[in-house]
Amino acid sequence: MKQAIMSTAEACSILGIRPARLRHLMRTKAIDIGRVVEPANGKGNSSYIIYRDKLMTEIGRIDKGEWER
């Protein structure tokens, strides 16, 4: 069974885009595949939580994640 959360790198390889572009799309809510977690103190980097089921739904995969590269 696959994990419910995937890395940014794995999501980028499925979508065929660079990590910076994926982060931008998530921050601007152009793509709804997970959550952007802002740093607690307002300084530092945001974290990106990407849900496998949401990503697979976004790209139109019916099997919800049985995809292997």
ChimeraX attribute file (.defattr): number of C-alpha atoms within 10 A of each C-alpha:
attribute: neighborCount
match mode: 1-to-1
recipient: residues
	/A:1	5
	/A:2	9
	/A:3	9
	/A:4	11
	/A:5	15
	/A:6	17
	/A:7	12
	/A:8	18
	/A:9	13
	/A:10	14
	/A:11	21
	/A:12	16
	/A:13	12
	/A:14	15
	/A:15	14
	/A:16	10
	/A:17	12
	/A:18	13
	/A:19	15
	/A:20	11
	/A:21	11
	/A:22	20
	/A:23	18
	/A:24	12
	/A:25	14
	/A:26	19
	/A:27	17
	/A:28	10
	/A:29	13
	/A:30	10
	/A:31	15
	/A:32	16
	/A:33	23
	/A:34	18
	/A:35	14
	/A:36	16
	/A:37	12
	/A:38	14
	/A:39	11
	/A:40	9
	/A:41	6
	/A:42	8
	/A:43	8
	/A:44	9
	/A:45	10
	/A:46	14
	/A:47	13
	/A:48	19
	/A:49	16
	/A:50	21
	/A:51	18
	/A:52	22
	/A:53	19
	/A:54	19
	/A:55	22
	/A:56	20
	/A:57	15
	/A:58	14
	/A:59	12
	/A:60	10
	/A:61	14
	/A:62	10
	/A:63	10
	/A:64	15
	/A:65	17
	/A:66	11
	/A:67	10
	/A:68	5
	/A:69	5
